């Protein structure tokens, strides 16, 4: 296929859905597949894919939204940095509205702070070149998808000797939270729809630990409706064909048009040089997870905003009414949170899952899954 609309072809979708139903009928028992990336969540609910599944197949939301997993304390640290004299604070647009106890970065800008959203850390580096008398801080967030671009910016700043640029590093790794959820054992997961964007950097092989250590299948998938449907078809097939029961669960790459088995070697090498693993890092709703976060390597420590500004590092508990953690772990659906759709909406978010375009709560709210009854009505319309 060459064009995007081919990945939304109704006839091809019907063929895949029929095959999924045939395979699922040959397997007894429920199958819950966790989509790790929020991009998959939005595809599923934008196109109503959850209503096209057999009764024994369901989607489970995972911790793949990079904005959603940032704890409130780190947001407070970002807002604190934005208030420092002579600082231009730069960030991706998603992070502007994430609430902390001191408000959001958008509110900090309204209060007079110089907060700017950028499309790339290289944009932030250019702002530093253009404003040599001010300190430019980039709010670095995201999984392995966005980590290479931060590495490029830091390495360029290092080579060019730019002294007024630094990053507030919140990059995280995808493997540790998956392990944490599986080791916790509270979420019934039968397999994973792997994040295509992360795998474009890490390679599909980065998810081999799931079948190897947990006996569950993984299909790395793209983000169009047919990508997701084919991924489900491939996952159900591993059950219907007896591969999982025989201990032969494995990783498959549905997104071969983008993802290679070994990923992007140049990006991986640069990341290895610029970053080191933190001993531990805090996650929204998941707590502290060992070796899950990244910090700048000693060679690049001059560009680390935390020691440069003596960032407070204040830790803050999530709002008691917000159940983002349970949503991120796939333990509840968004509408099961007490504040979903009432106190917490995209216009007035309480938790991060309602802020980001990749958040599960935002997907449910924006695409009409306000509660089970409304979701069923949407299913009839679709």
N, C-alpha and C positions, 0 to 999 in steps of 0.2 A: 504493500500500500504506500501511496505517495503523499496523499493529502489528509488533512485533519478530519474532514467530513467522512472519510472512509472508515475512521475509527469510531464513528457514530452511526454506522449503517444499520438500519432496523432489521433487514433480512439476516445479516450476519449475527446480530444480537439474538434474534429468535433462535437461530440454529444453535448458538452456544448455550442459551438458556434451556432449550430442550435437552441438550446433551448433559448439562449439569443435573437436571431433574432425573434423567435416566440413571446416571451414575449414583446419585444420592439415594435413589430407590433401592439400589442393590446393597446399600450399607445400612446396617441397623445402628441406631444411636445418633445423638446430636453431634453436630460439627460446628464449632465456633472458631472463626478465622479472624485473627487480629490484624487490622490494617495499621501498620506502624506510623505511616505518614499521614498528616492532616490533609494533604492534597488528595489522597485516596478517599478520606472521609467525605470531603466536599463533592467529589465525583459521585460517590455512592448516593448521597442524599439530593444532590442537584438533579440527578437523572432517575431517582426512585429505584435504584438497583436492589435495595433491601426487600422491596415488595415482589421482586421477580424470583427470589430464591425459593427452593423447596422448604417445607416446614422444618426440616431437621438441619438446615444450614442458616447460620446467622453471622452478622458482622460484629466484631468487638473492637472498640476504639482503643488505640495505644498511645504511648508517650512521645509521638514523633513530631509534635508541633513545637518548634524551637522557642517561640515566645511563651507558650503555655507552661513550660517547665522551669522558667526563671522564678526563683523564690522572691517573696516580697522584700526581704532584706537587701537583696542585690538591686532591686528597683529603688529602694530608699538610698542606697549608696550612689546610684546613678543621678538621682535628683540632687543629692548633696554635692556631687561633682559639678553639676550644672550651675549651682549657686555660687561656686567659687569665683573670686574676682579674676578677671582676665581670661576666663575659660570660654571657649566655643565648644559646646558639646554637640556631637554629631551622632546620629543613630538612624537605623532603618525605620521606615514609617510605622511598622507594626508596633514598635516599642513606645511610640509617643503617648498612647492612651492607656498603657498598662498601669493600674493603680498601685501605689504604695501607701504607707501610712502618712507620708508627706505630700500626697497628691501624685500626679503624673508628670511626665516630662512636658506634655502639652500645657499643663497648668503652670509649670515652671516658666515656660516661654511667655505665657500670658502675664506672669509676674515680672517680666523684664529680663529673664535669663536669655543668653544667646544660644538657643537650642535649634539645631537645623537637622532636617532629615535628608539623608543621602541615599543614593542607589548602590553605592559601592564604597568600601574603605579607601579606595583610590581617590574618590571624590573628597573624602575627609583629608587625605594627604595633600591634595591640591589646595584646599582651604588653608592648610598650615603653611604652604609655600607662599600663599598670597597675604598671609597675616603673620609675619614673623615676630611681631611684638606680643602676640597672644598665644596661649596654650590651647591646642586643638586636641580634644579627646574623642576617640571613636568607641562607641558602645558595641563591642564585638560579641555577637550572640550567634547561636546556631550549631548544628551538628557538622559532620564532616563535609556537608554540602557547601557551607559558607566559610569554613575554616581556611581553605587555600587562598581565598581572596584577601583575608586578613594577613596571612603569611606573606603574600606578595607585597602588600602595603608596608608592613613592618620591615621587610628585607630591603625594599627600595629606600625607606627612610634611613635605614642603617647605612646603606651604601652611599647615599647622598649627604649624609651628615646633618639631617634635619632634626634640630634639637627641640622644637616646639610641638612635636607630635607624639601622642601616646595612645594606648588602647586600654580600655577597661574590659579585661578578658573574661568572657563567660561562655567560651566555646566548650561543648560537651561531646562525648562519644556515645554512639548508639548502642554498643554491645552491653555496657554495664546495666542500664535500666531494664533491658530485656531480661537479662539474667536475674535481676532483682525481682521482677514480676513473676518469672517462672519459679524461682526458688521460694517465693512467698507462698505459692500454691493456692492462693485464694481466688484466682481467676481461671476458669475452665477454658483452656486454649487448645485447639486441635491443630493449629498451623498458623503461619504468618504470611501476609501479603507484604513483601519486603519493599522498602522505600527506594524507588528508582533513582532519585536525585542523589541520595547518599551513596548508593552502589555505583553511580557513575564515577565517583572518586575512589571509593574503597575497593570496588570490584564485587561481583556476586559472591565470590569465595569468602568474603568477610562474614557471611551469615552461615557458613558451614558449621559453626559451633552449635547451632540450634538442633539440627538433626543428629550431630555427633554426640552431644552431651545430654539432649533432652528427648531424642527420638521423634521429633516433630518435623513435618515438611515445611519448606519455605519456597515461595515463588516471588522473585523480584519482578515488580510490575511497573508499567507505565501508568499514565494518569487519565487516559481517555476511557470512556465506558467499555469499549471492547477489550481494552487492556485489563481492566479489573475483572470483567466476566471471564476472560481467558485464564487469568490467574486463579480464580475460583475453580474453574473447570480442571485445571492442572492439579490443584490441591485435593479436590474431591477424588480425582483419578488415583492419586497415591493411596487413598483409603480403599476405594472400590477395587483396585487391582491387588490389594493385599500387601503392598510394599511397606506400609507403616507397621502393620501387624507383624511382618517378618523382620522388622528391624532394619529395613532398607529405605527409610525416609531420607530424602535428600533435598538439596537446594537446586532449583531450576531458575532459569533466566528468561522470563517472558519478554523483557525489555531489551532484547539483543540489538535493537536498532540504535541504542544509546549506551548500554552497559556492556562492558567487557569483563571477562572472568577476573582479570588482574587489576581492573580499574584504571586509574590515571597515574602511572608511575612517577611522572614529573611532579604532580601535585602532592603525592604521598611523600616523596623525598623532601620537598620543601617544607611540608608540615612537620616532618620528623626533625628537621634542622631548626625550625623556628620555635617549636613548642615542646614542652615536656608534660607528662601527666602529673596532675595534682594527687596528693595522697588521698584526698577525699573532697567531695563537692556536694553542696546542698541542692536538692531538686524540689520544685513545688509539688507537694503532696506525696513525694517518695522519700523524703528525708535525705540523710547523708549517704552517699554511695561511693565506695572506694574506687579510686582510679577512673572516675567517670568524667572529670573535668580537665581542662588544659590550661597551662600557664606558659608565659614566655620563657624560653630557654635562657640560661645565664648570659649567653652572648648578646641577647637582645633585651636584657632586663632594664636597660635605660629607657625603654619605650613602654614600660609597665606603669599604668596610671596609679595603681594601688599604692606602691611605695613612694612614687613621686609626690602624691598629694596626701599621703597618710590617710587613706580612705578609712572611715570608721569601722566598716565591717560589721555593722549592727545586724543581728539576726532577729527576724520577726516571724511570729506564728501567723499562719493563714487565718483569715476571718472565720470565726466558728461556723457561720452559716454557709460558707462556700465549700462545696465538695468537689473542687477541681481534681484533687488527688485521687478520689475514687473513680472519677471519669477517666483520668489519664491511665489508671491501672485496669480499666475495662470492667470494674466491679459494678458500676451502675450506668444507666443511660442518663443523659443530661436532664431529661424531664423528671427524674427521680430526685434531683437536688431541690431543696425547699425554696430556694430563691430564684430558680430558673424561670425566666420569662415574666417575673414580677419585679422583685427588687433588682434583679440582674438581667440587663438587656444589652445589646450592642451599643446603644446610646449611653447607657449608664452601667458599665460592667463592674461587677464585684470581683470576679475572678478572671484569670488570664484566658481560660478556655472560651470566654465570650468576646475577647478582644480581637484576637488574630483571625485573619481569613482562613487559617488552617485549623482553628480551634473547633472541637466537636460541638461545643455548646452553640457557637456561632452558626455552624452548619445546621443543627437542628432548628434553631430559631429562624434563620433566614429562609430555610426551605420548608417551613410549615410543620415541623415535627414538634409541636408545642407540648403535646401530651399524647398518650396512646390513641385516644378517640380521634383527635385531629389527624394523627398519622394515618389511621385507617381510612379516614375520609380522603386524604391525599392519595392513598393507594388506589381507591376506587376511581378517582379522577384520572390518575395516570394510566 
